[in-house]
Amino acid sequence: MLFRYVTFFVLGISLLSTGCKKNPDTTPPPPPPTPTEEQLSIALDPDPGSTTAAATGATYAFKISVTKAPSAGVKVDISTKKNADNSVVPEGTKTIDPYTPGGEISIGGLVAGTLYDVSVTVTSKSKSTNNASAAFKVARK
């Protein structure tokens, strides 16, 4: 009789232990890879290249073309400083957030006979380390 109880006990333990084993085929699949954001690239229109851009009045207008723009969008920081003393021109310093592609940007406060340094930085809104910049000089005639 004792043998029968021991046999049932051993059989019960065996059945319970085999029912609790995990099937190695049921491991969840790895998460899909996070898409990487392509490096931003920008171009100015008109592109002054290495020459000084000419402003015919107190303002200068240009456009920024952003290639490989992320779906979250970008913000644009523009800084205009006098070349002679590096002082900031308030009407030429701005942040455009969000930036609408193809939109014209106008910097103001340009005084005749003065050379200015303009820097443009475009930053991804989803990845702050992804940015591109350009710089040019502008002078009012």
C-alpha positions as CSV (number, residue, x, y, z in Angstrom):
1,M,0.0,0.0,0.0
2,L,2.8,2.4,0.8
3,F,4.4,1.4,-2.5
4,R,1.2,2.5,-4.3
5,Y,1.2,6.0,-2.6
6,V,4.9,6.5,-3.5
7,T,4.2,5.5,-7.1
8,F,1.3,7.9,-7.4
9,F,3.4,10.6,-5.8
10,V,6.3,10.1,-8.1
11,L,4.0,9.9,-11.2
12,G,2.2,13.1,-10.1
13,I,5.5,15.0,-9.7
14,S,6.7,13.8,-13.1
15,L,3.6,14.9,-14.8
16,L,3.6,18.3,-13.1
17,S,7.3,18.9,-13.9
18,T,6.9,18.0,-17.6
19,G,3.8,20.3,-17.8
20,C,5.8,23.2,-16.4
21,K,8.7,23.0,-18.8
22,K,8.9,25.9,-21.3
23,N,9.0,25.1,-25.0
24,P,12.1,26.5,-26.5
25,D,10.2,27.5,-29.7
26,T,8.0,30.0,-27.8
27,T,10.6,32.6,-27.2
28,P,9.3,36.0,-28.4
29,P,10.9,37.4,-31.5
30,P,13.4,40.3,-31.1
31,P,11.9,43.8,-31.5
32,P,12.3,45.3,-34.9
33,P,15.3,47.5,-35.4
34,T,14.8,51.2,-34.8
35,P,15.2,53.0,-38.1
36,T,18.2,55.3,-38.2
37,E,17.8,58.9,-39.2
38,E,19.9,59.9,-42.2
39,Q,22.3,62.8,-41.7
40,L,20.8,66.2,-42.6
41,S,22.2,68.1,-45.5
42,I,21.3,71.7,-46.4
43,A,21.7,74.1,-49.4
44,L,21.1,77.8,-49.5
45,D,19.2,79.5,-52.4
46,P,20.6,81.7,-53.6
47,D,23.9,80.1,-52.7
48,P,26.5,82.9,-52.3
49,G,29.3,80.2,-52.4
50,S,32.6,81.8,-51.4
51,T,31.5,85.3,-52.5
52,T,29.8,87.9,-50.4
53,A,26.0,88.1,-50.9
54,A,24.6,91.5,-51.8
55,A,21.6,93.0,-50.0
56,T,19.9,95.8,-51.9
57,G,18.1,97.0,-48.8
58,A,17.9,96.6,-45.1
59,T,16.8,93.0,-45.5
60,Y,18.2,89.9,-47.2
61,A,16.0,87.0,-48.2
62,F,17.0,83.4,-48.9
63,K,15.6,79.8,-48.8
64,I,17.0,76.7,-47.2
65,S,16.7,73.3,-49.0
66,V,16.9,70.4,-46.5
67,T,17.7,67.0,-48.0
68,K,16.9,63.9,-46.1
69,A,14.6,65.7,-43.6
70,P,13.3,63.6,-40.8
71,S,9.5,63.0,-40.6
72,A,9.4,64.8,-37.2
73,G,10.7,68.0,-39.0
74,V,13.5,70.4,-38.3
75,K,14.1,73.7,-36.6
76,V,16.3,76.5,-38.0
77,D,18.6,78.8,-36.0
78,I,19.9,81.9,-37.8
79,S,22.6,84.2,-36.3
80,T,23.6,87.4,-37.9
81,K,26.6,89.3,-36.6
82,K,28.6,92.4,-37.7
83,N,31.9,91.2,-39.1
84,A,33.8,94.2,-37.7
85,D,33.0,93.7,-34.0
86,N,31.0,90.4,-33.8
87,S,28.0,92.2,-32.4
88,V,24.7,90.4,-32.8
89,V,22.1,91.9,-35.2
90,P,18.7,91.3,-33.4
91,E,16.6,91.5,-36.6
92,G,18.9,88.9,-38.2
93,T,18.9,86.4,-35.4
94,K,16.0,84.0,-35.0
95,T,14.8,80.5,-34.5
96,I,12.2,79.1,-36.9
97,D,10.4,76.1,-35.4
98,P,8.9,74.3,-37.2
99,Y,10.5,75.2,-40.5
100,T,8.3,74.9,-43.6
101,P,10.4,73.6,-46.6
102,G,10.6,76.2,-49.4
103,G,9.7,79.0,-47.1
104,E,11.6,82.3,-47.5
105,I,13.7,83.5,-44.6
106,S,14.4,87.2,-44.3
107,I,17.1,88.7,-42.1
108,G,16.9,92.4,-41.3
109,G,18.7,95.3,-39.7
110,L,21.4,95.5,-42.3
111,V,23.1,98.9,-42.5
112,A,24.7,100.2,-45.7
113,G,28.4,99.6,-46.1
114,T,28.6,97.0,-43.3
115,L,29.7,93.4,-43.7
116,Y,27.8,90.7,-41.8
117,D,28.4,87.0,-41.0
118,V,25.4,84.8,-41.2
119,S,25.3,81.3,-39.8
120,V,22.4,78.9,-40.4
121,T,22.0,75.7,-38.4
122,V,19.3,73.1,-39.1
123,T,18.6,70.6,-36.4
124,S,16.4,67.5,-36.4
125,K,13.5,67.7,-34.0
126,S,13.7,63.9,-33.3
127,K,17.5,63.6,-32.9
128,S,19.2,66.8,-31.6
129,T,22.7,65.5,-32.6
130,N,21.6,65.4,-36.2
131,N,22.3,68.8,-37.6
132,A,23.8,70.6,-40.6
133,S,25.1,74.2,-40.9
134,A,26.1,76.7,-43.5
135,A,27.6,80.2,-43.2
136,F,28.0,83.1,-45.6
137,K,28.7,86.8,-45.6
138,V,26.3,89.5,-46.7
139,A,26.8,93.2,-47.2
140,R,24.3,95.9,-47.9
141,K,25.1,98.1,-50.9
